[in-house]
Amino acid sequence: MEKDTQLLSDPIFLVGAERSGTTVLRVMLKHHPQITWCNEFEYAVDLIPNIKSLASLNKYYEWLETHRIFQATGFTIDRTLNYEELVNSFLCQKRDRDGKPIVGATVHRHFDRLLQIWPNARFIHIIRDGRDVACSCISMGWAGNVWTGVNRWIEAEQLWGKISKKIPLQRRIEVTYEGLIAEPVQTLTRLCDFIGVSYDPGMINYKDTSTYDLPDPKFIQQWRRKLSEYEVQLVESRIGQMLVERGYELSGLAPITVTPIIAQRLRLQDWWYRAQFRLQHYGLSLFVSDYLSRKIGLVPWQKSVRLKLNAIETAHLK
């Protein structure tokens, strides 16, 4: 039988910063009887600038061997395919495995590179209040303070602002996390219209078939309860204008100026917090092994350490 290597014409990608509601929206979309979804599809684009030859494809295969998210998918790697065909095959495998005609994927970074492979891709952009994203990133151990906690939000929003101008209106749609949580049926109906299917009640009746809770309005504007006045001033000093441009009201607190000395102190605080978090999360031995294996560059050791880290991360997520 001849192998089908034709790229999907217009797959759908959910893009936005991590901790912006991409997970809950992905779960909702996946519970539509005609839609399936790949979570955290960054492994399809992270290495694109380095994929130039068969040799680099071999490096890609090796990289995927210790990629926790990819390994959890169970996708097979067809080494007769070129790079574009290979990553496209992952979407096709998901579609065919779940027996649904429409497939999408979530991508938090480098999502501009998707257009290099699927020039007619459709995009759902979700945005959440950057102050809440900062809070969430701290709780995940990804940042040590709100100043650095908005790094991922800034990067994703700036990237979307750059590429959205290149995407025709009929191929992109924007939603807010706050709107999704407050009015899930209305928001999902609008998204279904965009995708080309009818809204299905199963999209918000997923609690019995997944580990995720139903939308809860208490997750909106958590920053008002969790952040001190100084932390609010700190984060608004960095993203205040971006928040206003995206329809979010500022706190009304007096603005502050972050001097280079303060910024350096915040970066050091961030580094220390993240190091302490990883030390507690992985243990001293694995923490040191991870640092040394990357510093020395011993690939077999790096692979062994990476697999151990993956096992801990997987267990933590269950």
C-alpha positions, 0 to 999 in steps of 0.5 A: 500500500502506498504511504500517505505523506500528504500534509494536513491542509488546515490543522488547528493549533491552540496557542498562548502562554503556559498557565493561560488556560490551554489545558482546560480548553484542550480538554473541552475541545477533545471531548467534542465527538468530532475533535481530538487534540494533542497536548504540548506539541512543542516537540514538533517545532522546538528544533526546526532551525536545526533540522537541515539534513538527515544527520540533524533528523537523527539528532531529532530522533535521539532527542525524542527518545528522552522527551517526556511529552512525546514518549507519553504519546506512543507515536511511532517514528517513520524514518522514511519521512522527511521532517515535515511529513514526520511531524504531520504524521504525529497529528495523523496518528492522533486523529486515526487512533481516536477515530475523529475527523478533526485534529488539533494541538497545543503549542506554547512557544515557537508557534510561528514556526508552525506556518513553515509546515502548515501555511494554512493552519488555523489558530485559536489564541487564548489569553489570560490576565498576566498577573494570574499567569505570574502567580501560577508560574511561581506555584509551578516552580518556574519563577521565583517572583512575579517580575520573572513570572510573566516572562512566558506570558510576555514572550507568547503575547509578543509572538502572537502579536507578530504572527497574527498580522500574517494570518487571515481573519478567517483562520484565527480566533481569540478567546480569553480564559476569563470568558471561557470560565465565566461563560463556557457554553457561549465561548465554546459555541463561538469556537465550534463555529470557527472550527466548523462543527456544532457545539456539543454539551459533552465539551463541558461534561468532562468531569466524569471521564477525566481528572479535570474539574469543571470551570470555576470562577474562583480562578479568575483574578486570583492575583487580587487575593494572592499578591501583595500590593508591592507585587502587583505594582511590580508586575504592572510596572512590567506589563501594565501597558500590555494588560491595558491593550488586551482589555485588562484593568490595572489595579489603580496602585501607584506605579513604581520604577524598577531600577537596574539594581532592583531588576538584578536582585529579582533575577537572582531571587528567581534563580535561587527559588527555582534552584531550591524548587528543583532540589526539593523536587528531584533530590540532591543526587539527581539535582547535582547529576542533572547539572554536571551531566549538562555541564560536562556534556556526556550524552549517555549520562544526560540521557540516563538522568533525563529519563529519571527526571521524566519518571519523577515528573510523570509520577508528580502529574498523576 
